[in-house]
């Protein structure tokens, strides 16, 4: 009884202390500004003449898009700054030069007034050309500035009609700016050429392509993409690799982006303290048509050129990302004399064996994403074991030995019981 009373009293004191601490801490936290900038999204809607076609659930494409927009605007997260841009909404004539400039921002990127945005969308009517490239450039400018995540969602039913400004090249140029802007594309017509162009636009920036033929699919997918923009993500840091180890930039643990030309090498440096393990991985996005049989190589070497460890991967016949990685544990040194051991400069060499058909532009380089992590190295006595099983190896051995002994005992007992039964 005495123990129970003392325990109850102790719990009450603990709760009171926590409540007092929270009561003094909450006002200070409420006054602190939010560390993360509001994500920005711009919806780019095709309002060209072909959007009059009635093939989406018995409605015209523009009607289905308007209804989807209304659904999306009702569900936009409060923290998202959203804007709307149109293409082909104003010029009905035949002058190509004028029609290919027909893109404008319908609603500015910022805090959303749902009524105002819906009213602006309701006034749209299918009109003119399909200047996708200029619209993407305009949307990138609309989203410029700040450190927040940025996303363009393009909804269209056709190919760009304003060549030679290739929208796929526009997307690559936008990606090369290093502003971490993602373009997602939604195609309203299941056409192979349209799919190819929209896929190229999306892949150039790490986005996605989706074919939609129903109103519910359209609104659901756009909602998903807008919600994704609001999710907290790690923003990569732009890093420019060098042509040699001696000139390479020094990187700390983090996520980095770069561009790499076909068949070239990029160098980076990382300082690894004794007792640390360097973990590095890289992904190279083949954002355009490439020849079959390609590969990527990531090597860790000393400043004198001796290879420490490597990771490599190969692919064939696909246009997507290829990744590889490596691990390098730096042994703990004896510091009995009280002298702090110096860090080792490890050079990371990134190479690729990509090649492209003569008709494909090789500039800007392909998007590269490099992840660097430095963690406490494994204890050689207990953490590292044969077959890479680590600490679980001894447990596996015990389980095997236990199973063996149990099997022998079970067999011996079974034979003994049979012998006794026969005797009786």
VENVEN-V451090 format. One record per residue. N is the residue number from 1. RES is the residue in one small letter. SS is DSSP state (helix for helix, strand for strand, loop for the rest). BURIAL is + if it has 16 or more other ideal C-beta (glycine too) atoms within 10 Angstrom, else -. Layout:
# VENVEN-V451090
n:N res:RES ss:SS burial:BURIAL
n:N res:RES ss:SS burial:BURIAL
This chain:
# VENVEN-V451090
n:1 res:x ss:loop burial:-
n:2 res:x ss:helix burial:-
n:3 res:x ss:helix burial:-
n:4 res:x ss:helix burial:-
n:5 res:x ss:helix burial:-
n:6 res:x ss:helix burial:-
n:7 res:x ss:helix burial:-
n:8 res:x ss:helix burial:-
n:9 res:x ss:helix burial:-
n:10 res:x ss:helix burial:-
n:11 res:x ss:helix burial:-
n:12 res:x ss:helix burial:-
n:13 res:x ss:helix burial:-
n:14 res:x ss:helix burial:-
n:15 res:x ss:helix burial:-
n:16 res:x ss:helix burial:-
n:17 res:x ss:helix burial:-
n:18 res:x ss:helix burial:-
n:19 res:x ss:helix burial:-
n:20 res:x ss:helix burial:-
n:21 res:x ss:helix burial:-
n:22 res:x ss:helix burial:-
n:23 res:x ss:helix burial:-
n:24 res:x ss:helix burial:-
n:25 res:x ss:helix burial:-
n:26 res:x ss:helix burial:-
n:27 res:x ss:helix burial:-
n:28 res:x ss:helix burial:-
n:29 res:x ss:helix burial:-
n:30 res:x ss:helix burial:-
n:31 res:x ss:helix burial:-
n:32 res:x ss:loop burial:-
n:33 res:x ss:loop burial:-
n:34 res:x ss:loop burial:-
n:35 res:x ss:loop burial:-
n:36 res:x ss:loop burial:-
n:37 res:x ss:loop burial:-
n:38 res:x ss:loop burial:+
n:39 res:x ss:loop burial:+
n:40 res:x ss:strand burial:+
n:41 res:x ss:strand burial:+
n:42 res:x ss:strand burial:+
n:43 res:x ss:strand burial:+
n:44 res:x ss:strand burial:+
n:45 res:x ss:strand burial:+
n:46 res:x ss:strand burial:+
n:47 res:x ss:loop burial:+
n:48 res:x ss:loop burial:+
n:49 res:x ss:helix burial:-
n:50 res:x ss:helix burial:+
n:51 res:x ss:helix burial:+
n:52 res:x ss:helix burial:-
n:53 res:x ss:loop burial:-
n:54 res:x ss:strand burial:-
n:55 res:x ss:strand burial:-
n:56 res:x ss:strand burial:+
n:57 res:x ss:loop burial:-
n:58 res:x ss:loop burial:-
n:59 res:x ss:strand burial:-
n:60 res:x ss:strand burial:-
n:61 res:x ss:helix burial:+
n:62 res:x ss:helix burial:+
n:63 res:x ss:helix burial:+
n:64 res:x ss:helix burial:+
n:65 res:x ss:helix burial:+
n:66 res:x ss:helix burial:+
n:67 res:x ss:helix burial:+
n:68 res:x ss:helix burial:+
n:69 res:x ss:helix burial:+
n:70 res:x ss:helix burial:+
n:71 res:x ss:helix burial:+
n:72 res:x ss:helix burial:+
n:73 res:x ss:helix burial:+
n:74 res:x ss:helix burial:-
n:75 res:x ss:helix burial:-
n:76 res:x ss:loop burial:+
n:77 res:x ss:loop burial:-
n:78 res:x ss:loop burial:-
n:79 res:x ss:loop burial:-
n:80 res:x ss:loop burial:+
n:81 res:x ss:strand burial:+
n:82 res:x ss:strand burial:+
n:83 res:x ss:strand burial:+
n:84 res:x ss:strand burial:+
n:85 res:x ss:strand burial:+
n:86 res:x ss:strand burial:+
n:87 res:x ss:strand burial:+
n:88 res:x ss:loop burial:+
n:89 res:x ss:loop burial:+
n:90 res:x ss:loop burial:+
n:91 res:x ss:loop burial:+
n:92 res:x ss:loop burial:-
n:93 res:x ss:loop burial:-
n:94 res:x ss:loop burial:-
n:95 res:x ss:loop burial:-
n:96 res:x ss:helix burial:-
n:97 res:x ss:helix burial:-
n:98 res:x ss:helix burial:-
n:99 res:x ss:helix burial:+
n:100 res:x ss:loop burial:+
n:101 res:x ss:loop burial:+
n:102 res:x ss:loop burial:+
n:103 res:x ss:strand burial:+
n:104 res:x ss:strand burial:-
n:105 res:x ss:strand burial:+
n:106 res:x ss:strand burial:+
n:107 res:x ss:strand burial:+
n:108 res:x ss:strand burial:-
n:109 res:x ss:strand burial:+
n:110 res:x ss:strand burial:-
n:111 res:x ss:loop burial:-
n:112 res:x ss:loop burial:+
n:113 res:x ss:loop burial:-
n:114 res:x ss:helix burial:-
n:115 res:x ss:helix burial:-
n:116 res:x ss:helix burial:-
n:117 res:x ss:helix burial:+
n:118 res:x ss:helix burial:-
n:119 res:x ss:helix burial:-
n:120 res:x ss:helix burial:-
n:121 res:x ss:helix burial:+
n:122 res:x ss:helix burial:-
n:123 res:x ss:loop burial:-
n:124 res:x ss:loop burial:+
n:125 res:x ss:loop burial:-
n:126 res:x ss:loop burial:+
n:127 res:x ss:loop burial:+
n:128 res:x ss:loop burial:+
n:129 res:x ss:loop burial:+
n:130 res:x ss:loop burial:+
n:131 res:x ss:loop burial:+
n:132 res:x ss:helix burial:+
n:133 res:x ss:helix burial:+
n:134 res:x ss:helix burial:+
n:135 res:x ss:helix burial:+
n:136 res:x ss:helix burial:+
n:137 res:x ss:helix burial:+
n:138 res:x ss:helix burial:+
n:139 res:x ss:helix burial:+
n:140 res:x ss:helix burial:+
n:141 res:x ss:helix burial:-
n:142 res:x ss:helix burial:+
n:143 res:x ss:loop burial:+
n:144 res:x ss:loop burial:-
n:145 res:x ss:loop burial:-
n:146 res:x ss:loop burial:-
n:147 res:x ss:loop burial:-
n:148 res:x ss:loop burial:+
n:149 res:x ss:loop burial:+
n:150 res:x ss:strand burial:+
n:151 res:x ss:strand burial:+
n:152 res:x ss:strand burial:+
n:153 res:x ss:strand burial:+
n:154 res:x ss:strand burial:+
n:155 res:x ss:strand burial:+
n:156 res:x ss:strand burial:+
n:157 res:x ss:loop burial:+
n:158 res:x ss:loop burial:+
n:159 res:x ss:loop burial:+
n:160 res:x ss:loop burial:+
n:161 res:x ss:loop burial:+
n:162 res:x ss:loop burial:+
n:163 res:x ss:loop burial:-
n:164 res:x ss:loop burial:-
n:165 res:x ss:loop burial:-
n:166 res:x ss:loop burial:+
n:167 res:x ss:helix burial:+
n:168 res:x ss:helix burial:+
n:169 res:x ss:helix burial:+
n:170 res:x ss:helix burial:+
n:171 res:x ss:helix burial:+
n:172 res:x ss:helix burial:+
n:173 res:x ss:helix burial:+
n:174 res:x ss:helix burial:+
n:175 res:x ss:helix burial:+
n:176 res:x ss:helix burial:-
n:177 res:x ss:loop burial:-
n:178 res:x ss:loop burial:-
n:179 res:x ss:loop burial:+
n:180 res:x ss:loop burial:+
n:181 res:x ss:strand burial:+
n:182 res:x ss:strand burial:+
n:183 res:x ss:strand burial:+
n:184 res:x ss:strand burial:+
n:185 res:x ss:strand burial:+
n:186 res:x ss:strand burial:+
n:187 res:x ss:strand burial:+
n:188 res:x ss:loop burial:+
n:189 res:x ss:loop burial:+
n:190 res:x ss:loop burial:-
n:191 res:x ss:loop burial:-
n:192 res:x ss:helix burial:-
n:193 res:x ss:helix burial:-
n:194 res:x ss:helix burial:+
n:195 res:x ss:helix burial:-
n:196 res:x ss:helix burial:-
n:197 res:x ss:helix burial:+
n:198 res:x ss:helix burial:+
n:199 res:x ss:helix burial:+
n:200 res:x ss:helix burial:+
n:201 res:x ss:helix burial:+
n:202 res:x ss:helix burial:+
n:203 res:x ss:helix burial:+
n:204 res:x ss:helix burial:+
n:205 res:x ss:loop burial:+
n:206 res:x ss:loop burial:+
n:207 res:x ss:loop burial:+
n:208 res:x ss:loop burial:+
n:209 res:x ss:strand burial:+
n:210 res:x ss:strand burial:+
n:211 res:x ss:strand burial:+
n:212 res:x ss:loop burial:+
n:213 res:x ss:loop burial:-
n:214 res:x ss:loop burial:-
n:215 res:x ss:helix burial:+
n:216 res:x ss:helix burial:-
n:217 res:x ss:helix burial:+
n:218 res:x ss:helix burial:+
n:219 res:x ss:helix burial:+
n:220 res:x ss:helix burial:+
n:221 res:x ss:helix burial:+
n:222 res:x ss:helix burial:+
n:223 res:x ss:helix burial:+
n:224 res:x ss:helix burial:-
n:225 res:x ss:helix burial:+
n:226 res:x ss:helix burial:+
n:227 res:x ss:helix burial:-
n:228 res:x ss:helix burial:+
n:229 res:x ss:helix burial:+
n:230 res:x ss:helix burial:+
n:231 res:x ss:loop burial:-
n:232 res:x ss:loop burial:-
n:233 res:x ss:loop burial:-
n:234 res:x ss:loop burial:-
n:235 res:x ss:loop burial:-
n:236 res:x ss:loop burial:+
n:237 res:x ss:strand burial:-
n:238 res:x ss:strand burial:-
n:239 res:x ss:loop burial:+
n:240 res:x ss:loop burial:-
n:241 res:x ss:loop burial:+
n:242 res:x ss:strand burial:-
n:243 res:x ss:loop burial:-
n:244 res:x ss:loop burial:-
n:245 res:x ss:loop burial:+
n:246 res:x ss:loop burial:-
n:247 res:x ss:loop burial:-
n:248 res:x ss:loop burial:+
n:249 res:x ss:strand burial:-
n:250 res:x ss:strand burial:-
n:251 res:x ss:loop burial:+
n:252 res:x ss:loop burial:-
n:253 res:x ss:loop burial:-
n:254 res:x ss:strand burial:-
n:255 res:x ss:strand burial:-
n:256 res:x ss:strand burial:+
n:257 res:x ss:strand burial:+
n:258 res:x ss:strand burial:+
n:259 res:x ss:strand burial:+
n:260 res:x ss:strand burial:+
n:261 res:x ss:loop burial:-
n:262 res:x ss:loop burial:+
n:263 res:x ss:loop burial:-
n:264 res:x ss:loop burial:-
n:265 res:x ss:strand burial:+
n:266 res:x ss:strand burial:+
n:267 res:x ss:strand burial:+
n:268 res:x ss:strand burial:+
n:269 res:x ss:strand burial:+
n:270 res:x ss:strand burial:+
n:271 res:x ss:strand burial:-
n:272 res:x ss:strand burial:+
n:273 res:x ss:loop burial:+
n:274 res:x ss:loop burial:+
n:275 res:x ss:loop burial:-
n:276 res:x ss:strand burial:+
n:277 res:x ss:strand burial:-
n:278 res:x ss:strand burial:+
n:279 res:x ss:strand burial:+
n:280 res:x ss:strand burial:+
n:281 res:x ss:strand burial:+
n:282 res:x ss:strand burial:+
n:283 res:x ss:strand burial:+
n:284 res:x ss:strand burial:+
n:285 res:x ss:strand burial:+
n:286 res:x ss:loop burial:+
n:287 res:x ss:loop burial:+
n:288 res:x ss:loop burial:+
n:289 res:x ss:loop burial:-
n:290 res:x ss:loop burial:+
n:291 res:x ss:loop burial:-
n:292 res:x ss:loop burial:-
n:293 res:x ss:loop burial:-
n:294 res:x ss:strand burial:+
n:295 res:x ss:strand burial:+
n:296 res:x ss:strand burial:+
n:297 res:x ss:strand burial:+
n:298 res:x ss:strand burial:+
n:299 res:x ss:strand burial:+
n:300 res:x ss:strand burial:+
n:301 res:x ss:strand burial:+
n:302 res:x ss:loop burial:-
n:303 res:x ss:loop burial:-
n:304 res:x ss:loop burial:-
n:305 res:x ss:loop burial:-
n:306 res:x ss:loop burial:-
n:307 res:x ss:strand burial:-
n:308 res:x ss:strand burial:+
n:309 res:x ss:strand burial:-
n:310 res:x ss:strand burial:-
n:311 res:x ss:strand burial:+
n:312 res:x ss:strand burial:-
n:313 res:x ss:strand burial:+
n:314 res:x ss:strand burial:-
n:315 res:x ss:strand burial:+
n:316 res:x ss:loop burial:-
n:317 res:x ss:loop burial:-
n:318 res:x ss:loop burial:-
n:319 res:x ss:loop burial:-
n:320 res:x ss:loop burial:-
n:321 res:x ss:strand burial:+
n:322 res:x ss:strand burial:+
n:323 res:x ss:strand burial:+
n:324 res:x ss:strand burial:+
n:325 res:x ss:strand burial:-
n:326 res:x ss:strand burial:+
n:327 res:x ss:strand burial:+
n:328 res:x ss:strand burial:+
n:329 res:x ss:strand burial:+
n:330 res:x ss:loop burial:+
n:331 res:x ss:loop burial:-
n:332 res:x ss:loop burial:-
n:333 res:x ss:loop burial:-
n:334 res:x ss:loop burial:-
n:335 res:x ss:loop burial:-
n:336 res:x ss:loop burial:-
n:337 res:x ss:loop burial:-
n:338 res:x ss:loop burial:-
n:339 res:x ss:loop burial:-
n:340 res:x ss:loop burial:-
n:341 res:x ss:loop burial:-
n:342 res:x ss:loop burial:-
n:343 res:x ss:loop burial:-
n:344 res:x ss:strand burial:+
n:345 res:x ss:strand burial:-
n:346 res:x ss:strand burial:+
n:347 res:x ss:strand burial:+
n:348 res:x ss:strand burial:+
n:349 res:x ss:strand burial:+
n:350 res:x ss:strand burial:+
n:351 res:x ss:strand burial:+
n:352 res:x ss:strand burial:+
n:353 res:x ss:loop burial:-
n:354 res:x ss:loop burial:+
n:355 res:x ss:loop burial:-
n:356 res:x ss:loop burial:+
n:357 res:x ss:loop burial:-
n:358 res:x ss:loop burial:-
n:359 res:x ss:loop burial:-
n:360 res:x ss:loop burial:-
n:361 res:x ss:loop burial:-
n:362 res:x ss:loop burial:-
n:363 res:x ss:loop burial:-
n:364 res:x ss:loop burial:+
n:365 res:x ss:loop burial:+
n:366 res:x ss:strand burial:+
n:367 res:x ss:strand burial:+
n:368 res:x ss:strand burial:+
n:369 res:x ss:strand burial:+
n:370 res:x ss:strand burial:+
n:371 res:x ss:strand burial:+
n:372 res:x ss:strand burial:+
n:373 res:x ss:strand burial:+
n:374 res:x ss:strand burial:+
n:375 res:x ss:strand burial:-
n:376 res:x ss:strand burial:-
n:377 res:x ss:loop burial:+
n:378 res:x ss:loop burial:+
n:379 res:x ss:loop burial:-
n:380 res:x ss:loop burial:-
n:381 res:x ss:loop burial:-
n:382 res:x ss:loop burial:-
n:383 res:x ss:loop burial:-
n:384 res:x ss:loop burial:-
n:385 res:x ss:loop burial:+
n:386 res:x ss:helix burial:-
n:387 res:x ss:helix burial:-
n:388 res:x ss:helix burial:-
n:389 res:x ss:loop burial:-
n:390 res:x ss:loop burial:-
n:391 res:x ss:loop burial:-
n:392 res:x ss:helix burial:-
n:393 res:x ss:helix burial:-
n:394 res:x ss:helix burial:-
n:395 res:x ss:helix burial:-
n:396 res:x ss:helix burial:-
n:397 res:x ss:helix burial:-
n:398 res:x ss:helix burial:-
n:399 res:x ss:helix burial:-
n:400 res:x ss:helix burial:-
n:401 res:x ss:helix burial:-
n:402 res:x ss:helix burial:-
n:403 res:x ss:helix burial:-
n:404 res:x ss:helix burial:-
n:405 res:x ss:helix burial:-
n:406 res:x ss:helix burial:-
n:407 res:x ss:helix burial:-
n:408 res:x ss:helix burial:-
n:409 res:x ss:helix burial:-
n:410 res:x ss:helix burial:-
n:411 res:x ss:helix burial:-
n:412 res:x ss:helix burial:-
n:413 res:x ss:helix burial:-
n:414 res:x ss:helix burial:-
n:415 res:x ss:helix burial:-
n:416 res:x ss:helix burial:-
n:417 res:x ss:helix burial:-
n:418 res:x ss:helix burial:-
n:419 res:x ss:helix burial:-
n:420 res:x ss:helix burial:-
n:421 res:x ss:helix burial:-
n:422 res:x ss:helix burial:-
n:423 res:x ss:helix burial:-
n:424 res:x ss:loop burial:-
